[in-house]
Amino acid sequence: MLNTAFTFYGHDFGNTKVVPDRVMAAGGAGLTASAYLIDGDKLALGQLRPFESEQLATTGDAKQWQIRTEVTLVVRDEKPLASILDLS
Protein backbone atom coordinates (compact mmCIF):
# COMPACT_ATOMS: atom_id res chain seq x y z
CA MET A 1 0.00 0.00 0.00
CA LEU A 2 1.40 3.38 -0.97
CA ASN A 3 0.32 6.37 1.09
CA THR A 4 1.67 9.54 -0.44
CA ALA A 5 0.51 13.04 0.36
CA PHE A 6 1.91 16.29 -0.92
CA THR A 7 0.69 19.79 -1.50
CA PHE A 8 1.78 22.60 -3.81
CA TYR A 9 1.78 26.12 -2.43
CA GLY A 10 1.91 29.06 -4.83
CA HIS A 11 3.54 32.29 -3.70
CA ASP A 12 5.39 35.33 -5.07
CA PHE A 13 8.57 33.33 -5.64
CA GLY A 14 6.97 30.40 -7.51
CA ASN A 15 5.54 27.06 -6.38
CA THR A 16 6.68 25.00 -3.42
CA LYS A 17 6.01 21.28 -3.04
CA VAL A 18 5.49 20.15 0.58
CA VAL A 19 6.04 16.43 1.23
CA PRO A 20 5.56 14.90 4.70
CA ASP A 21 8.01 12.12 5.58
CA ARG A 22 6.67 9.24 7.68
CA VAL A 23 10.16 8.12 8.72
CA MET A 24 11.06 11.53 10.14
CA ALA A 25 7.69 11.83 11.89
CA ALA A 26 8.37 8.65 13.88
CA GLY A 27 12.06 9.36 14.41
CA GLY A 28 12.02 11.63 17.43
CA ALA A 29 15.16 13.63 18.25
CA GLY A 30 13.43 16.87 17.24
CA LEU A 31 12.59 15.65 13.74
CA THR A 32 8.83 16.01 14.22
CA ALA A 33 9.13 19.79 14.74
CA SER A 34 11.49 20.42 11.81
CA ALA A 35 11.13 21.33 8.15
CA TYR A 36 13.82 20.94 5.52
CA LEU A 37 13.90 23.06 2.37
CA ILE A 38 15.61 21.34 -0.57
CA ASP A 39 16.05 22.54 -4.13
CA GLY A 40 16.41 19.34 -6.14
CA ASP A 41 17.97 21.19 -9.07
CA LYS A 42 21.07 21.81 -6.96
CA LEU A 43 21.54 18.12 -6.08
CA ALA A 44 22.87 15.30 -8.23
CA LEU A 45 23.86 11.66 -7.94
CA GLY A 46 27.59 11.15 -8.42
CA GLN A 47 28.96 7.76 -9.42
CA LEU A 48 32.19 6.82 -7.65
CA ARG A 49 32.38 3.26 -8.99
CA PRO A 50 30.38 2.01 -12.00
CA PHE A 51 28.03 -0.97 -11.85
CA GLU A 52 29.86 -4.30 -11.75
CA SER A 53 28.37 -7.78 -11.73
CA GLU A 54 30.17 -10.89 -10.52
CA GLN A 55 29.02 -14.47 -10.49
CA LEU A 56 29.31 -16.10 -7.07
CA ALA A 57 29.40 -19.76 -6.10
CA THR A 58 26.75 -22.00 -7.66
CA THR A 59 24.46 -23.87 -5.28
CA GLY A 60 22.70 -26.76 -7.02
CA ASP A 61 21.04 -25.37 -10.14
CA ALA A 62 20.92 -21.81 -8.79
CA LYS A 63 23.42 -19.26 -10.01
CA GLN A 64 24.21 -16.48 -7.56
CA TRP A 65 25.20 -12.99 -8.73
CA GLN A 66 26.42 -9.92 -6.94
CA ILE A 67 25.90 -6.39 -8.28
CA ARG A 68 28.05 -3.56 -6.88
CA THR A 69 28.19 0.16 -7.33
CA GLU A 70 29.20 3.16 -5.29
CA VAL A 71 27.33 6.46 -5.47
CA THR A 72 27.22 9.70 -3.50
CA LEU A 73 25.06 12.78 -3.22
CA VAL A 74 26.63 15.79 -4.92
CA VAL A 75 25.59 19.19 -3.58
CA ARG A 76 26.23 21.76 -6.31
CA ASP A 77 25.30 24.77 -4.17
CA GLU A 78 24.60 24.91 -0.43
CA LYS A 79 22.67 28.20 -0.43
CA PRO A 80 19.26 26.78 -1.54
CA LEU A 81 19.33 24.13 1.24
CA ALA A 82 17.90 25.08 4.63
CA SER A 83 16.22 23.78 7.76
CA ILE A 84 13.60 25.30 10.02
CA LEU A 85 13.76 23.87 13.54
CA ASP A 86 11.46 23.96 16.60
CA LEU A 87 8.19 24.47 14.74
CA SER A 88 6.03 23.49 17.72
Buried (B, 14 or more C-beta within 10 A) or exposed (E): EEEEEEEEEEEEEEEEEEEEEEEBEEEEEEBEEBEEEEEEEBBEEEEEEEEEEEEEEEEEEEEEEEEEEEEEEEEEEEEBEEEEEEEE
